[in-house]
Amino acid sequence: MTTILQTDNLVKSYMIGKMEVPALRGVSLQIEQGEFVAIMGPSGCGKSTLLHLLGGLLSPTSGKILIDGEDLSKVSDAKRTDIRRRKIGFVFQRFNLFPTLTADGNLKLAEKIHSGNGGNSSGNRLEVLRLLKLEDKMHHKPLELSGGEQQRVALARAVINSPAIILADEPTGNLDTENSQIVLDMFRELNAKYGQTIIMITHNPEAAAVCSRTIKMRDGHIVEE
Ligand code: ADP
């Protein structure tokens, strides 16, 4: 097995004025390629902070993060951005889709940001849209889509560039049961078909049940696997 993500005694505190707010108090974790991991725990325990650190969106106060063997603290900002762009796809609870672009336009933009050029591999876009059962919605703008469909477009956008790692922050948090199920099925299919490593924060035990591993956090620590 290949370790795709590793943290070593990861600590993160936020400063609010002169007050230090500890969010992570020493998290050591190893995730193998192809794992589908749920992160659970009460609100405020540090789940989002951990996910943002893993994705290189935040810097730790201390401790190490290795993505595919590369120590994020030892690379330049430019290299870190490059690793993030090439290896990681984010799915947030709020979909963050561009409202004026169609589903296909949102995907094109993601390709463009990724590759730095025109993003014209429409074949890949079509395959992803098909996989997420969105072919007949590709010319719709976000407001013309249901919540579940918007989340599927957000998921399509996260996977369009075939990242090795997908980080998802409560991807079913705003969805009803039926749409949650559809989105979870999609995650499972992506994980099974492409072996993408998925790390998903969730409060929903049914969502955690589709994962191959559950990490429970409390008060800035991992308390249970
Ligand atoms: P969770 O995702 O489990 O709800 P978070 O990682 O969002 O937890 O937050 C962990 C702790 O860090 C909480 O006490 C929260 O208030 C604090 N926190 C999170 N983000 C910030 C921030 N940008 N500035 C200050 N404190 C923050």
Boltz pocket constraint, residues with backbone or C-beta under 6 A from the ligand:
constraints:
  - pocket:
      binder: B
      contacts: [[A, 14], [A, 15], [A, 16], [A, 21], [A, 22], [A, 23], [A, 41], [A, 42], [A, 43], [A, 44], [A, 45], [A, 46], [A, 47], [A, 48], [A, 49], [A, 50]]
      max_distance: 6.0
